[in-house]
Amino acid sequence: TDYTFFTMDMADILHYEALNGGAPANFWEQAVPNSAERSAILKDHQSPCHVGGVTYRLSEDLIARFAAKYWESLAAFETLSQEISSLKDGQSFDLEFTIDEHPPEVAAFDCLTSEEELLFVLREIARRGLPVTHVAPNYGAEKGFDYRGADGLEGLERRVKALQAIAGEFNMMLDFHSADDLTSPTRAALRRATKGFL
């Protein structure tokens, strides 16, 4: 109970196939069997969101795919956060939702966290009333390697700046795992993108 920061790695229970052609035709219904709940999810996530001069409007198909990818992990996270809250017995703590890791069969750059994906996750966290303070998106982290995305450091900075704007809208801090493997120029790009709020 002396710990004040908790992070939960969701990699092993995220359904990556929901965002690609490998998902079954009824993936949405399998993930969220209750039709009333599916309707509530669509209603909550279809309203436009204006962040940093960009207006995001999630389509019904995208919402369904994000829900299918994250539903199991969000349920587990909810249970674990309640357990931590109980153990802390009213003491404040920081809680991180971690989605930057990925299983070996899924390459880092095949599951980068998009702006729309982060928006869905943070809206759903807010909808469930979860006490999350930090989120670790997949920005292309690879243990043992510096950033080596095809978009280069300019692309990394541009993407992270957009993710930071969305996180800030929900009063969340972005976390960057495997940062020990990053060189000074990469760290500088992340620092500029987040204005040091990371």
C-alpha positions in Angstrom: 0.0 0.0 0.0 3.0 2.3 0.0 3.2 2.5 -3.8 1.8 5.6 -5.4 2.1 4.7 -9.1 0.5 1.7 -10.8 0.8 0.7 -14.5 -1.2 -2.0 -16.2 0.1 -3.5 -19.4 -2.8 -4.6 -21.6 -0.8 -6.0 -24.5 -1.8 -9.7 -24.0 -5.5 -9.0 -23.9 -5.9 -6.5 -26.7 -7.6 -7.9 -29.8 -5.4 -6.5 -32.6 -7.3 -8.4 -35.2 -10.3 -6.2 -34.7 -8.5 -3.4 -36.6 -7.5 -5.5 -39.6 -9.0 -7.8 -42.1 -8.5 -10.8 -39.7 -11.6 -9.9 -37.6 -14.7 -12.2 -38.0 -17.8 -10.7 -39.5 -19.5 -10.5 -36.1 -16.5 -9.3 -34.1 -18.5 -6.3 -32.7 -21.3 -8.5 -31.4 -18.9 -11.0 -30.0 -17.0 -8.4 -28.0 -20.1 -6.6 -26.7 -23.0 -9.0 -26.8 -25.6 -6.7 -25.3 -27.3 -4.6 -28.0 -28.4 -1.9 -25.6 -24.8 -1.5 -24.5 -23.6 -1.3 -28.1 -26.1 1.5 -28.7 -24.9 3.4 -25.7 -21.3 3.0 -26.8 -22.1 4.4 -30.3 -24.0 7.3 -28.8 -21.2 8.2 -26.5 -18.4 8.0 -29.1 -20.1 9.4 -32.2 -20.3 13.0 -31.0 -17.6 15.2 -32.6 -14.5 16.2 -30.5 -12.6 19.4 -31.2 -8.9 19.2 -30.1 -6.0 21.4 -31.1 -7.8 22.8 -34.2 -8.8 19.3 -35.4 -12.3 17.9 -35.3 -12.5 14.2 -34.8 -15.7 12.2 -35.8 -15.5 8.5 -35.3 -17.5 6.4 -37.7 -19.7 3.6 -36.5 -17.3 1.0 -38.0 -14.3 2.5 -36.2 -16.1 2.6 -32.9 -17.1 -1.0 -33.3 -13.5 -2.0 -34.1 -12.0 -0.1 -31.2 -14.6 -1.5 -28.8 -13.8 -5.0 -30.0 -10.1 -4.4 -29.5 -10.3 -2.9 -26.1 -13.4 -4.3 -24.4 -11.8 -7.2 -22.6 -8.8 -5.1 -21.5 -11.0 -2.2 -20.2 -13.1 -4.7 -18.1 -9.9 -6.2 -16.6 -8.5 -2.7 -16.0 -11.7 -1.6 -14.2 -11.5 -4.6 -11.9 -7.9 -4.0 -11.1 -8.4 -0.3 -10.5 -11.2 -1.0 -8.0 -8.8 -3.4 -6.2 -6.1 -0.8 -6.0 -8.6 1.9 -4.8 -9.7 -0.5 -2.1 -6.1 -1.2 -1.0 -5.2 2.5 -1.0 -8.3 3.2 1.2 -8.8 6.8 0.2 -5.1 7.6 -0.4 -4.4 9.2 -3.8 -2.4 7.4 -6.5 -1.5 7.6 -10.1 -2.8 4.9 -12.5 -1.6 4.3 -16.0 -3.3 2.5 -18.9 -0.5 1.0 -20.9 -1.0 0.1 -24.6 2.5 0.6 -25.9 3.5 -3.0 -25.6 2.6 -5.7 -28.2 2.8 -9.4 -28.5 5.8 -10.9 -30.5 3.6 -11.7 -33.5 2.5 -8.1 -33.9 5.2 -5.6 -35.1 5.5 -2.3 -33.3 4.7 -0.3 -36.4 1.7 -2.4 -37.3 -0.1 -1.3 -34.1 0.8 2.4 -33.6 -1.8 4.2 -31.5 -3.7 6.5 -33.8 -5.3 9.8 -32.7 -8.8 8.3 -33.1 -7.8 5.2 -31.1 -6.5 7.3 -28.2 -9.6 9.4 -28.3 -11.8 6.3 -28.1 -9.7 4.9 -25.2 -9.8 8.1 -23.2 -13.5 8.7 -23.8 -14.2 5.2 -22.6 -12.1 5.6 -19.5 -14.0 8.8 -18.8 -17.3 7.1 -19.5 -16.5 4.4 -17.0 -15.2 6.9 -14.4 -11.8 5.2 -14.1 -9.2 7.1 -12.0 -6.6 7.1 -14.8 -3.9 9.8 -14.7 -1.4 8.5 -17.4 -1.6 6.7 -20.7 1.2 5.0 -22.6 0.3 4.9 -26.3 2.3 2.8 -28.8 4.5 5.4 -30.5 6.8 2.8 -32.0 8.7 1.7 -28.9 11.0 -1.3 -29.4 13.0 -2.5 -26.6 16.7 -2.4 -27.4 16.3 0.0 -30.3 16.2 3.7 -30.9 13.1 5.0 -32.8 13.3 3.6 -36.4 10.0 4.4 -37.9 9.8 5.1 -41.6 8.4 8.6 -40.9 11.6 9.6 -39.1 11.8 11.9 -36.1 9.7 14.6 -37.8 6.9 12.1 -38.3 7.3 10.9 -34.7 7.1 14.5 -33.4 4.1 15.3 -35.5 2.2 12.2 -34.3 3.1 12.6 -30.6 2.1 16.2 -30.7 -1.4 15.2 -31.9 -1.6 12.5 -29.2 -0.5 14.9 -26.6 -3.3 17.4 -27.5 -5.9 14.6 -27.1 -4.4 13.4 -23.8 -4.3 17.0 -22.5 -8.0 17.4 -23.3 -8.6 14.6 -20.8 -6.1 15.9 -18.3 -3.8 12.9 -18.9 -0.1 12.7 -19.1 1.6 10.6 -21.9 4.2 8.1 -20.8 6.9 6.8 -23.1 8.2 3.3 -22.2 11.5 1.9 -23.3 12.9 5.4 -23.2 16.3 4.2 -22.0 16.8 2.9 -25.5 16.2 6.3 -27.1 19.0 8.6 -28.3 19.2 12.3 -27.4 17.6 13.5 -30.7 14.6 11.1 -30.3 14.1 12.3 -26.7 14.3 15.9 -27.9 11.6 15.2 -30.5 9.4 13.8 -27.7 10.1 16.7 -25.4 9.2 19.2 -28.2 6.0 17.3 -29.1 4.8 17.2 -25.5 6.4 20.6 -24.4 8.1 18.5 -21.6 4.8 17.3 -20.2 5.6 13.6 -20.3 
